[in-house]
């Protein structure tokens, strides 16, 4: 009777934990190495392949199947539990090639052990009823997988974090092994001690996890960390050294308060100057509200809608003293409406046209962001503009990431009849490019910039349209939803120059 009840329960717990490890490692690999489609595809493939090998090898262990299952739970719990902490350590100590290989080794071992679990439990059952209802038991494994996929994005990632989630479920695996060992093999003291030892190691990681994370974070961010928040969408980190405050999303720098005004003034005031009467402005991204701070300097603007997928960023923009000081409380200004929604979805459903649309979006470091530079996205932006409306998008570093810059240019030119490029030097990032597009031609010589800015004036705005002689538009493909080629361009550009400098992307 014990086996009839406990073994199906063990299948459920084992299935839950294994899928959690797969999701944790895939997400961590994406954070560190980028290209989420590639990482998830390779990791899932290796995981399933190694599960098949594990299932095959399990037949050689069927004579002592339950004892071996208990040992596998110990091993799986320990390896799965330390997987993310280990990857954190490796990230700051090995190069990306070695890191990728080690990630695949870890997921191979986890898949190998996972593949043995259900067959061993099947061998362990001595009841005819259990075997005849194997399909019901396997369904518990699949249900456990479903619950894992729901727990991960809605609870574990935003509230527990990657580091502690792996340890937590490692402990669950080990406790399952200990429970089965005590229930069925009370006299096997050595096996119990092995489980207790593995459990103590993971509990030690829990105890010192906070200190380890601080050490790891400081190796990544250099400057003292004043805010560290994990949301369902991203890891938000603020650092501060003297008066320089920096924002990082998924460890990629978004701005430095020392020179962000150069970026945001160029992004905002040039399209505002290109419109005769900009009243209604849409900002896509820019949840920290630095772009809206600049738009508010134009007295003609009566409405500013800021669309960002992460409500936590809006909350911080309104409450965090470092951000409110920099954005000058723009997030709480009565003209500013904060809309928590995906930029792509918002453009698809919106019916009210805008005078100006400003795409203040991150670089295309993954597929989710790459679509925000696609032909389809630009078509929707055009549809959301009034006839005399102006669209502008940040377009990356023009020298080190020239193919990305060129891809945006060529893609925009398939949508808008008039597209122009301009650039601004930002010490924290480099020579940063922008694209401005409209249904009507824009004459840079006719721009007049307000005189209350730190960096930009009319002369600087006009000269920004003069591109350096050694910068040209490369022959690239068009970026589309079906073929997000811009992600490949971004990764190729980064791989070309990564040995020369540390990544700084908007």
N, C-alpha and C positions, 0 to 999 in steps of 0.2 A: 504493500500500500504506500509506503514511503516513496519508493521509486516512481510509482504511478503519479504522484503529486509533485515531487521535487524535481524530477528530471525534465518535465516540460517547462517548469519554472526556470530551470537552469538554461534551457534553450532560449527562452525569452530574454533573460538578462544578458546572456552571451551575445545574442544578436544585437541588442541595444548598444552594448559597449563597443563592439567591433565597428559598427557604422559610425559611432562617435569618433573613434580614433581616425578613421578614414577622412571624415570631414575636417577634423582638427588639423591633420597633417596637410591636407590639400589646401586649406585656407592659409595656414602658416607658410607653405611653399609659395602661394600666390603673393602674399605680403612681401616676402623676401626676394622672390625671383621674378614676379610679374607674370603676365600672360596666363590668366586664370584658365582659359580653355585648354591650353597646352598642359598646364600642371594637373588639372582635374582629370583630363583624358589619360595622361600617362599614368598617374597614380591609381586611378580606377582600374586601368588595364593591368598594371602590375599586381594590384590587390586581388583581382579576380583570377589571374593566372596562378598566383601563388596559393590561392584558396584551392584551386583544382589540384595542385601538387599535394597540398596538405590532406585533402580528402582521399587522394590515392594512397598516401603513406599511412593513413590511419588504420588501414586493414592489417598492417603488421603489428599493431598495438592492441588488437581486439581482445586478446586473452586477459589483459588487465586494463580494460578500457576505462573504467571509472577512476582508477588510480592515476592513469596517464592524463585523463581529463583534468583532474585536480591540479596536477603539476603544470599542465598547459595554462590553466587559469592563473596560476602564480606567475608564470613566465609572461603571459599576455598582459596581465595587470601591471607588472613591473615595466616591461618594455613600452607598453602603451602609455603608462603613467609618466614615464620620464621622456617620452618622445618630443613633446613641445619644449620643455625646459632644455633638452639636449640640442634641439634645433636653434633655440635662442643663443645658446653658448656657441654653437658652430658658426652661426651667422657672422659673429664679430671676430672669429678666429681663423676661418678658412675662406678660400675664394669660392666664387659662385659655382664653378664646375664641380669642385669637391663636394660642396653643399648639395647640389642636385643629385649626385651619385649616392651620398649618404641618406638623403631623403628616400630614394628608391629602395635602398637596402633596408631601411626601417620599415617601410610599408610592405616590403616582400616578406619580412619575418612575421609581421602582424598578420598578413594574409595567410601565410603558411600555417600559423597556429590556429587562426580562425577556421580554416578549412577542415581542421581535425575535430572541431568541437561537436558538431551535430552527428557525424558518423560514430564517434566514440560514445556519445550518449545513447545512440541507437543500439550499439553493441552491448552497452551496459544494461539495457533493459532485458529483464528475464521474463516479462509477462507477454503473453500472446496479444493481449489487448493493446499494449503500447505499440507493438510492431504493426498491428493491423490498422492502427490509427496514426501511423507516421505522418500522414498528410496534415492531420490536425496539429501535431507537434511542430512540424515545419512552418505551419501558418503562424505559430507563436514567434518563430524566428523572424518572419517577415513583418509581423506586427511590431516587434521590437525595433526593427529597422525604421518603420514608419514613425514611431514615437521619437526615435533618435533624430530624424530629419526635422521634426517639429520642435524638439527641445533645443537643438543647436542654434537656429537663427533667432528664436524668440526669447530664450531664457539664458542659455549657456554663454553665447558670445557677448550679449550686451551686459549681463549682470555678473557672470562668473569670470569670463575672459578665457583666452586660449590656454594660458599657463596653468591655471588652477583646474580647468575642466579636464585636462588630460590626467592630472594627478587624481582628481575626484573619481573618475571612472576606472582608473587603475586600481584604486582602493576597492571599488565595487567588485571588480573581477577577483581580486585576491580574497575578499571576504566571502565571495561565493565559493571559492575553492576551500577555504577554511571551514565553512559551514558544512559542505558535503563531506569533507574529511572527518570532521568531528561526528557527523551523523552516522556515517557508514564504516569508518575505520578509526575508532576511538583509540586503539592500541598503537597506531602508527604515529608515534610521538615525533619521529624525525621529520615526517612530512608536515606535521603541524608546525614544527619549529621553522621549517623553510618558509612557510606561508607567513608566519609572524615576523620573521626577519625581513622579508620583502615588504610587508606592511609597514614596519618601522622605518624603512628607508624612505618610503613615500610620505609618511607622516613627518619625517624630518624635512623633506622638501616643502611641505605645507608650512612648517614652523619657520623656516628660513626663506620662504618664497619671496616675501616682501623685500628683504634685503638683497636677494639675488636679482630681482627685477630692477631695483634701483641701480645696482651696479651695471646691469646690462643696458638700461636706458641711458645712463650717463655716458657709456661708451658710444652709443649711437648718436646722441643729441649734443654732446660736448658741453653746452651751456646748462646751468642749473634748471631743472624742471619745476615749473610752478603749477602745472595742471596736466593730468594724465587721465583721460576718460576713454573708455571703450563703448561705442554705440553699436547698434545693429548693422551700421553701414561702414564704420571706419574707426580708427584709433586716433583720437585728437590729443595732441600734446602741445603745450605752450612752454617755451623756455624763456628765461630772462637773465641777461648779463648786463649789469649797469642799466642803461636805458634802452637797450636793444631787446625787444620782445619778438619772438619768432613763433609762427604757427606751423605745425607739421600735421599732415593727414596721412596716416599709414606710413609714417617715417619720412615722407616727402615734404620738404619745406614749401610753404605756400606764400609766406611773406616775411620780411624783416622790417620792423618798424623804422629802422634807420633809413630805408630808401623806398618803402612801399608806395610813397606818394608819387614817385616817378611813374610807376606802373599804373596806378589807379587814375592819376590825372590824365595820362595819355589814353587809357582805355575809355574813359568817360567823356572828357571835355572835347575831344576831337569830333566824335559823332554828334554831340550836342551842338557844336558850332556849325556842323554841316547841315543842320535842320533849321528852317526859318522860324519855327515856333514849336519847340518840343514841350508838350504838356504832359503826355502820358508815356512813362518809361517802364520797360520790363527788364529786370536783371535776372539772368539765369545763372545759378550758382551764387557765389559771393555771400554766403550765409553769415560771414563775419561782419558784413555791412560796411565795408570800407568803400565799395563802389557806390553804395547809396549815399554815403557821406559826401562824396564828390558831386553826385547828381543834385543833392539838396542845395549846393552852392549856386545853382541856376534858378533864378526867381520865376522863370516862366513855367517850370515844371510844377504840376499840381498833384500828380499821382505817381507813386513809385511802387511797383510790385516786385518783390524779391522772391524768387522760387528756388528753394533748396530742398533736397530730399531728406536732410537730417535735421529734425526739430531740435536736437541737442545743440547744434551750432547756433540756431536762433536764440535758444535759451542763454547760452554763454555770451552771445553778442549783446544781450540785454542786461546781463547780471554780472559777468566777470569783470572786475575792475580794470584789468589789463586791456581787455578788448574795448570796454566802454570808453576808456581814456583815448584809445587810438581811433575808434569810429565816431567819437564825439556824440555818443548817445543817439546815433542815427537810427538804430533798430527800434527805438521807442518814439520816434518822431511821428506826428499825426499824418504826415503825407505818405509814410512808408507802411506798406501792407506786406506782412510776412506770410508766405504760402508754402506749407510743407507738402511738396509733391515732386515727383520726378520731372525734370525739365522736358524730356521727350513726351511724356504723357500730358503735361500741361499744354504744350503747343498743339498736340493732337486734339484736345477737347476744348480749348479756349475759342471763344467766338468774338471777343472784343479786340479790335486791332489797336496797335501801339504806334506811337511816333518813332520811338527808338527802342531797339532790342539790343541789349548788351550781354554777350555770352562770356561770363567771367568763370570759366570752367577749368578744371585741372587738365594737365596734359593727358593724352590718350594712353595711359599706362596699362589699361585693361580693356576688355571688350565692352563693359558697361559704359565706359567713358568714350571709347572709340566711336560708338554710334552717335555721340553728340557732335561729331565732326563729319557725319555722313551726308550724302546728297539728300537723302530723305529728311534729315533733320533741318538742313538749310532750306529745303522746299517748304517745310512747315513754318519755319521762321519767316520766310517771305510771305506766306499766307496770313500770318499774324501781324504783318505790317500794314499801315495805311499806304496809299499810293505814293506819297512823298516820304515814306518812312525810311529809316536808316538802320542797317544792321552792322554790328561790329563784333568780332571775336578775337580773343587773344590767340596767338598762333605759334607760340614757342620760340626758342632761341634760333635766330636766323642762320647762324654759322654752324654750331655744333649739331643742330637738329634741322638742317636745311631741307632734307627730304620730307619731314613732317610739315614744315612751313610750306613747301612747294605743293604737297598733296592737298593741303587746305586751300591753297590758291586755286589749283586746278579744279577742285570739287566745287568751290564757290562759283567759279566762272561758268559752270554748267547750269547754274540756277539763276544768278543775277546778271543783268546786262552790263552793269558797271561794278567793277571790283578794283580796289586800290590797296596797296601795301604801305605800311609805315612802320617805323621802329623807334625804340628808345633804349638807351643804355641804362641798365640797372645793375649797380655794383654787385648785389647779392646773387644775381642770376646771369648776367651777361647782356648781349645785344638782343633785346626782346622784340619780337615781331607781332604785328596786328594786321587784320584785314578789315576794311570797311567796304560795305556793299549796299547798293541801292538800285532802284529802278531808273533814277536819273543820275547823270554824271555829277561827280563831286570835284570841284576845283579847289585844290589846296590853297591857292593864292587868295581865295576869297574867304578863308577862315578867319574869324576874329575870336580870340580866346579871352575870357574874363581875366582881369588883372589881379585877382585875389588868391592866386595859387602859389605854391612853394617852388615849383620847378617849371611848369609849362607856361609859355607865353605864345603870342601869335607867331613871332619869328621862329621859335623852337618848333611849333606845330607844323609850320610850312616846311621847314628843313627836314622834319622827320619823314617826309614822303620821298626824300632823296635816298635811295638805297645805295650801299657801298658798291664800288665797281666789282669787287670779287664775290658778290652775292648775286646769284641768278636763280631763276625758277627751274628746278630740275624736272626732267621728264618722269612723271609718276603716273600711276593709275588713279582712277577716281575712287574715293572712299565711299562705300555703300554699306547698307545693313547686311546685305548678302555676302559681301566680301570686304570686311573691315581691314583693308590693307594698311591703313595708317598705323595700326598697332605693330605690324611687322617693321614698318619704317622707323617707328619710335625705338623699338628694341634694337634694330640694326644700328641706328645712330648712337644709341647709348653704348652698345658693345664696342663701337669704333673708338669712342673717346673715354670710356670708363677708367682706363688705366692712368689717365692724365689728370683727372679731377674727380671730386666727389659730386654726386648728382645734386643739382639744384633745379627743380622743375616747379612750375607754377601749379 
